[in-house]
Amino acid sequence: MADSNNVRVAVTGAWYVGQTSTTAPTSATSSLDAGFKDLGYVSSDGITITRDRSTNALRAWQNSDLVRESVTEASMTFSGMLMETTTDTLELFYGSAVGVDGSIEIQPGETGGRKSFVIDVVDGTETIRYYIPEGEILSVGEQVLANGEAVGYNITVTAYASSEGFTVKKWVDSLAA
């Protein structure tokens, strides 16, 4: 039977980045290793999670019936606009280090390499956590510099298969035993 208590809303949350060597979280509510840095405010559009799959339809010779379909490609991405201009957001967006003088040298092809990411989604006392052990910023969006608009950093994290045996791990606090 349907239960409206199981409906979640992404009321608030946080997006974190760390090195791939940063100790992984262990649950939806476990304390994060100090190596994970909070990326600050995310735009009101939130974070978009996209799962893409390509398949190959296998058809029988005799009558062209579909007999099986196999997944040939699959990927998962996490996209959103970071709103705070900090060392962490600039280095993530541009893939380069911020100098001691506050400058950053921009090479459009730089990705900054693989990083670990955590996304926490909070609805009251309920938490959903996504952990990406190895992800990379392969796509960044345009920046609009306009009066009355926040300077934003649109990023898309592509999640990779990791040595931990998964691409993304998701915890749902209310489902824990």
Sequence and secondary structure as in RCSB ss.txt:
>XXXX:A:sequence
MADSNNVRVAVTGAWYVGQTSTTAPTSATSSLDAGFKDLGYVSSDGITITRDRSTNALRAWQNSDLVRESVTEAS
MTFSGMLMETTTDTLELFYGSAVGVDGSIEIQPGETGGRKSFVIDVVDGTETIRYYIPEGEILSVGEQVLANGEA
VGYNITVTAYASSEGFTVKKWVDSLAA
>XXXX:A:secstr
   GGG     EEEEEEE TTS    SSSS   TT EE   B TT  EEEEEEEEEEEE TTT  EEEEEEEEEE
EEEEEEE    HHHHHHHHSS B TTS B   TT     EEEEEEEEETTEEEEEEEEEEEEEEE      TTS 
  EEEEEEE   TTS S EEEEGGG  
